Amino acid sequence: MRDAAINLRALPEQRDLIDHAASLLGKNRSDFMLEAACERAQAVVLDQVFFQLDDQRFREFTAMLDAPPSENPGLERLMGVKAPWR
């Protein structure tokens, strides 16, 4: 059961477009909007964790990951600091 309300304001033209699209799919406005919003939200989240590379760029990417780390005095100093909870 849905119990969280989501409210938003739209122009009449936007509402009419949404209603028309929803009716074409046999859905009501709420179901259509919720489905569309969730699909977009999932795409945004996936864009943060998934990306595509062609073969050449993938080889370059994996070479960078496999390369030994460059010296970073600041990071070395930070890693040498004792954690306050220890």
C-alpha positions as a Markdown table, in Angstrom:
| # | Residue | x | y | z |
|---|---|---|---|---|
| 1 | Met | 0.0 | 0.0 | 0.0 |
| 2 | Arg | 1.3 | 3.4 | -0.9 |
| 3 | Asp | 1.4 | 5.7 | 2.0 |
| 4 | Ala | 4.0 | 8.4 | 1.1 |
| 5 | Ala | 2.5 | 11.5 | -0.7 |
| 6 | Ile | 4.4 | 13.3 | -3.4 |
| 7 | Asn | 2.9 | 16.6 | -4.6 |
| 8 | Leu | 3.9 | 18.8 | -7.4 |
| 9 | Arg | 2.6 | 21.7 | -9.4 |
| 10 | Ala | 2.5 | 21.6 | -13.2 |
| 11 | Leu | 1.3 | 23.8 | -16.0 |
| 12 | Pro | -2.1 | 22.7 | -17.5 |
| 13 | Glu | -0.3 | 21.8 | -20.7 |
| 14 | Gln | 2.1 | 19.6 | -18.9 |
| 15 | Arg | -0.7 | 17.9 | -17.0 |
| 16 | Asp | -2.6 | 17.3 | -20.2 |
| 17 | Leu | 0.4 | 15.8 | -21.9 |
| 18 | Ile | 1.0 | 13.5 | -18.9 |
| 19 | Asp | -2.7 | 12.5 | -18.9 |
| 20 | His | -2.7 | 11.8 | -22.6 |
| 21 | Ala | 0.5 | 9.6 | -22.4 |
| 22 | Ala | -0.9 | 7.8 | -19.3 |
| 23 | Ser | -4.1 | 7.1 | -21.1 |
| 24 | Leu | -2.3 | 5.7 | -24.1 |
| 25 | Leu | -0.7 | 3.1 | -21.8 |
| 26 | Gly | -3.9 | 2.4 | -19.9 |
| 27 | Lys | -2.6 | 4.0 | -16.7 |
| 28 | Asn | -3.8 | 6.7 | -14.4 |
| 29 | Arg | -1.7 | 9.9 | -13.9 |
| 30 | Ser | -0.2 | 8.8 | -10.6 |
| 31 | Asp | 0.9 | 5.4 | -11.8 |
| 32 | Phe | 2.3 | 6.9 | -15.0 |
| 33 | Met | 4.2 | 9.6 | -13.1 |
| 34 | Leu | 5.5 | 7.3 | -10.4 |
| 35 | Glu | 6.8 | 4.8 | -13.0 |
| 36 | Ala | 8.4 | 7.5 | -15.1 |
| 37 | Ala | 10.0 | 9.1 | -12.1 |
| 38 | Cys | 11.4 | 5.8 | -10.8 |
| 39 | Glu | 12.8 | 4.9 | -14.2 |
| 40 | Arg | 14.6 | 8.2 | -14.3 |
| 41 | Ala | 15.8 | 7.9 | -10.8 |
| 42 | Gln | 17.2 | 4.4 | -11.5 |
| 43 | Ala | 19.0 | 5.8 | -14.6 |
| 44 | Val | 20.6 | 8.6 | -12.5 |
| 45 | Val | 21.8 | 6.2 | -9.9 |
| 46 | Leu | 23.2 | 3.8 | -12.5 |
| 47 | Asp | 25.0 | 6.6 | -14.2 |
| 48 | Gln | 26.9 | 7.1 | -10.9 |
| 49 | Val | 28.1 | 3.4 | -10.8 |
| 50 | Phe | 28.1 | 2.2 | -14.4 |
| 51 | Phe | 29.8 | 3.5 | -17.5 |
| 52 | Gln | 30.6 | 2.1 | -20.9 |
| 53 | Leu | 34.0 | 2.3 | -22.7 |
| 54 | Asp | 35.0 | 1.1 | -26.1 |
| 55 | Asp | 37.8 | -1.5 | -26.2 |
| 56 | Gln | 40.6 | 1.0 | -26.5 |
| 57 | Arg | 39.4 | 3.2 | -23.7 |
| 58 | Phe | 38.8 | 0.2 | -21.5 |
| 59 | Arg | 42.4 | -1.0 | -22.0 |
| 60 | Glu | 43.6 | 2.5 | -21.1 |
| 61 | Phe | 41.4 | 2.5 | -18.0 |
| 62 | Thr | 42.5 | -0.9 | -16.8 |
| 63 | Ala | 46.1 | 0.1 | -17.4 |
| 64 | Met | 45.7 | 3.1 | -15.2 |
| 65 | Leu | 44.1 | 0.9 | -12.5 |
| 66 | Asp | 46.9 | -1.7 | -12.8 |
| 67 | Ala | 49.7 | 0.9 | -12.8 |
| 68 | Pro | 51.6 | 1.3 | -9.5 |
| 69 | Pro | 50.4 | 4.3 | -7.5 |
| 70 | Ser | 52.4 | 7.5 | -7.9 |
| 71 | Glu | 54.0 | 9.0 | -4.8 |
| 72 | Asn | 51.6 | 11.1 | -2.8 |
| 73 | Pro | 53.3 | 12.6 | 0.3 |
| 74 | Gly | 50.1 | 14.0 | 1.6 |
| 75 | Leu | 48.3 | 10.7 | 1.4 |
| 76 | Glu | 51.2 | 8.9 | 3.1 |
| 77 | Arg | 51.2 | 11.5 | 5.9 |
| 78 | Leu | 47.4 | 11.0 | 6.3 |
| 79 | Met | 47.7 | 7.2 | 6.4 |
| 80 | Gly | 50.4 | 7.6 | 9.1 |
| 81 | Val | 48.0 | 9.4 | 11.5 |
| 82 | Lys | 46.6 | 7.3 | 14.2 |
| 83 | Ala | 42.8 | 7.1 | 14.2 |
| 84 | Pro | 41.3 | 8.9 | 17.2 |
| 85 | Trp | 39.2 | 5.8 | 18.1 |
| 86 | Arg | 42.3 | 3.6 | 18.4 |
